[in-house]
Amino acid sequence: MTKSDRITPRRPNEGITVAQTAVSYGFAELLRSLDACIAAERPLQRGVADIFAANFDTALTEAEQARDALFASLTAVIELPEDLPTDRVLRLMAMALKSLLSIECDEDRVYLADTLMQHAQLFEVRGSHPTMRTVRRVQQHFFRSCAVLMSMDDFGGPGPDGDGACGPALAA
């Protein structure tokens, strides 16, 4: 590697091996954003959150920022060009999650999330090549994290106070 190689910015796909593409890198960032969103949402769950706590506003802001970062990661993966057939599957998974999170009605979101989880095997890549095994591990991580996110109060439907049938209940 020459000095000029270190200074010159590289194109997104330059120097990427067979197992690593712009989509796979973007999807790795998506998984980090998804896990960060889950971590930021945990303190806001019913039974855990204390709306009168001094740090509640900070936790709420962090959760909103984590959601924004997740949407940015989803959009980035969706917009990347496909270099390998596995890229298409990863992009479809990102599209599915973005669509899922865009649904306003909790019942519809829960139904679609359940359907997606029941049919996760349709996204599974086949083959014994190390690239395929790596993509399958990434897919398993994605679906596990999606299941956790969808089980949370704001994503998984009405809570004990009866709100969320199709959006939050209006205050009287």
C-alpha positions in Angstrom: 0.0 0.0 0.0 1.5 3.3 -1.0 1.1 6.6 0.8 -1.3 7.8 -2.0 -3.6 4.7 -1.4 -4.0 5.8 2.2 -5.0 9.3 1.3 -7.2 8.7 -1.6 -10.8 7.9 -0.6 -12.0 4.5 -1.8 -15.2 3.8 -3.6 -17.7 1.8 -1.5 -17.1 -1.5 -3.3 -13.4 -1.2 -4.0 -11.3 -3.8 -2.4 -14.3 -5.8 -1.0 -14.0 -9.5 -1.0 -16.6 -11.9 -2.2 -18.1 -12.1 1.3 -18.2 -8.4 1.9 -20.2 -6.0 -0.2 -21.5 -2.5 0.4 -24.9 -4.1 1.3 -23.3 -6.5 3.8 -21.4 -3.6 5.4 -24.6 -1.5 5.5 -26.6 -4.4 6.9 -24.0 -4.8 9.7 -24.6 -1.1 10.6 -28.3 -1.8 10.4 -28.0 -4.6 13.0 -26.0 -2.3 15.3 -28.7 0.4 14.9 -31.4 -2.2 15.6 -29.7 -3.4 18.7 -29.1 0.2 19.9 -32.8 0.9 19.3 -33.8 -2.0 21.5 -31.3 -0.9 24.2 -32.7 2.6 24.1 -36.3 1.5 24.2 -35.8 -0.9 27.2 -35.9 1.9 29.9 -39.1 3.2 28.4 -41.1 0.0 28.8 -44.2 -0.1 31.0 -43.4 -1.4 34.4 -39.8 0.0 34.0 -40.3 3.6 33.0 -40.7 6.2 35.6 -42.1 9.3 33.8 -41.3 11.4 36.9 -37.6 10.4 37.0 -35.1 13.0 36.3 -33.5 11.0 33.4 -36.8 10.1 31.7 -36.6 13.0 29.2 -33.0 11.9 28.4 -34.1 8.3 27.9 -36.9 9.4 25.6 -34.6 11.6 23.5 -32.1 8.7 23.2 -34.9 6.3 22.1 -36.0 8.8 19.4 -32.4 9.3 18.2 -32.0 5.5 18.1 -35.2 5.1 16.1 -34.0 7.8 13.7 -30.6 6.1 13.3 -32.4 2.8 12.6 -34.5 4.3 9.9 -31.4 5.9 8.4 -29.6 2.5 8.4 -32.7 0.9 6.8 -32.8 3.5 4.1 -29.1 3.3 3.4 -29.3 -0.5 2.9 -32.3 -0.3 0.7 -30.7 2.3 -1.5 -27.4 0.4 -2.1 -26.8 -1.5 -5.3 -26.8 -5.3 -5.3 -23.5 -6.9 -6.1 -24.3 -10.5 -5.1 -27.6 -12.5 -4.8 -27.2 -12.4 -1.0 -27.5 -8.6 -1.2 -31.0 -8.8 -2.6 -32.1 -10.9 0.4 -30.5 -8.4 2.9 -32.2 -5.5 1.1 -35.6 -7.3 1.2 -35.2 -7.8 4.9 -34.4 -4.1 5.4 -37.5 -3.2 3.3 -39.6 -5.6 5.4 -38.5 -4.0 8.7 -38.9 -0.5 7.4 -42.4 -1.3 6.2 -43.2 -2.9 9.5 -42.1 0.1 11.5 -44.0 2.4 9.2 -47.4 0.8 10.0 -49.4 3.1 12.4 -52.0 0.5 13.5 -50.5 -1.7 16.3 -52.7 -4.6 15.4 -51.7 -4.5 11.8 -48.0 -4.2 12.8 -48.3 -7.2 15.1 -50.0 -9.3 12.5 -47.4 -8.4 9.9 -44.5 -9.0 12.3 -46.0 -12.4 13.2 -46.3 -13.3 9.5 -42.8 -12.2 8.8 -41.4 -14.2 11.7 -43.4 -17.3 10.7 -42.0 -17.0 7.1 -38.4 -16.1 8.0 -37.2 -19.2 6.3 -38.2 -17.7 2.9 -35.4 -15.2 3.3 -32.8 -17.8 4.3 -29.9 -18.2 1.9 -28.9 -21.7 0.9 -25.5 -23.2 0.6 -22.4 -24.2 2.5 -20.0 -21.6 1.3 -18.6 -19.5 4.1 -20.4 -16.4 2.7 -23.7 -18.2 2.9 -23.1 -19.3 6.5 -22.1 -15.7 7.4 -25.3 -14.3 5.8 -27.4 -16.9 7.6 -25.9 -15.9 11.0 -26.6 -12.2 10.1 -30.2 -13.2 9.2 -30.7 -15.1 12.5 -29.4 -12.1 14.4 -31.8 -9.8 12.4 -34.9 -12.0 13.1 -34.1 -12.4 16.8 -33.6 -8.7 17.2 -36.8 -8.0 15.3 -38.7 -10.4 17.6 -37.4 -8.5 20.6 -38.2 -5.1 19.2 -41.8 -6.2 18.2 -42.3 -7.6 21.7 -41.8 -4.2 23.2 -44.8 -2.1 24.3 -44.6 0.6 21.7 -44.2 -1.9 18.9 -46.2 -4.9 19.9 -49.7 -3.6 20.5 -51.9 -2.4 23.3 -50.6 -2.3 26.8 -52.4 -2.7 30.1 -54.0 0.7 29.8 -55.9 -0.2 26.7 -54.2 2.2 24.3 -52.8 1.4 20.9 -55.6 -0.3 19.0 -54.7 1.8 15.9 -52.5 4.5 17.3 -52.3 5.9 20.8 -55.5 6.7 22.6 -56.3 10.4 22.7 -56.2 12.0 26.1 -59.5 13.4 27.4 
